[in-house]
Amino acid sequence: MLSSASFNGITGVILSFLPEEVLTLFGETPTGFSTLALQVSGALLLGFSMMNYTARKAVMGGIYNRPLQMGNTVYYFIASITLFKYITGQSFMASPALWVVSLTYILLAVSFLKLLFSSPVKEADA
């Protein structure tokens, strides 16, 4: 939870306060709408970060904190698929920054999927 909170928090702050620079880094021309969309996305990520940070010591898995776990799983899984589809559909090599972001999303998606299908209780030795 702490790694998810940290990633979302850092990304949220960057998107909220430096949207034009982020667009330029990824080779896009900043427009009014794209800047606004990144700032709103940054606010969303900051909220998600605070939610994950407050639940960082809670037991995850099973039925406890299931809504939080499902929200993280769905978010990272859909974002991973979307980023992967975008990168593989490009006729040119995607920027290294996009690869780093995509791999981070994939890692967090796999982690939350594993957590979704595991029990928080350790199996007793037979």
N, C-alpha and C positions, 0 to 999 in steps of 0.2 A: 504494500500500500504506500509505503514511503517513497519508493522509486516512482510509482505512478503519480503521486502527489508532486514530487519534485519536477518530473518531466512536464506535467501539465502546468505547474506554477511558472516555471521558467519560460515555457512556450507562451503561456498566457500573458506574461509581462511583456515579452518581446513583441507579440502581436498587438497588444493594446497600445504600446508606446512607440513602436517603430514599424508600423505597417508598410510605409512607403519603402523603407530600406529592405524589408523582407521581400517585397515584390520585385525590387531591383535585383536582389541576390538571386532570385529564381528566374531572372530574365524576363519579367513581365513589366509592362508599363503601368505605373500607378494611375488609377482613375478614381473619381469620387466614390463610385460604388464599391470597387474592389478594396479600397482603403477602409471604407465603412464596414464591409463584410469581415475583413480581418480584425478590426477592432472589436466587433461584436463577438467574433469567434474567440478572441483573446479573453473577453469578459466571461464567456462560457467556460473556457478552460480554467480560469482563475477560480470560478465557483466550484468546478469539479475538483480542482486541486484542494480547496479548503475542505470539501466533503471527504475526500480520501485521507487528508491529513488528520482530521478529527477521528477517523476510524482506524488509524494506523495500528493501534494496539488491540483492537477487537478481534475476536476469533472469526475467521472467515471460513466458509465452507459449510456444508450441511444446510440447515434452515436459518442459521443466524446470519444477519446482515445480507440476506439473499438479494434484496432489491439493489443494494450498493454493488454487490458482486455482479449481478446481471447487467446493470448499467455500464459498468466498466468493460465487461466482456463484449457486449453489443457494440459499444463505442469503438474499442480497439479493433475488433474483428472487422467491422464495416469499413473503418478507416484504412486498415491494412489491405483489404480487398481493393478498395478504391485506388489507393496509392500504387499497388502492384499493377493493376489494370492500366493506370495512366503511364507508368514507367515502361511497361512492356509494349504499349501501343505507340510509343514514340519512334519516329524514324531516325532520330538522332540520340546521342548519348545524353541521358539525364544528368543534371548537375550533381556533384558529390554531396552537396547539402541535402538534396532531395533523397538520395540514397541513404544517408544517415538517418533522416527523419523516418523514412519508410522502414528501415530495419529495426528502428526503435519501436515503432508501432507494431511490427510483426512479433517482436520479442514479447512485448507486453500482452498482445492478443493471445499468444500461445500460453503465457503464464496464467492469464485469467481463465482461459479455456481449461487448462489442467486443474486449476483450483475449483472450477465449476463442477467438475466430475470427480472430485476427491472428497474424502471425509476429513473433518478436522480432528477426528479421534484416531489415534494410532492403533493399528491392529495389534492384538495381543499375540505374543509368541506362542506357537503351538507346542 
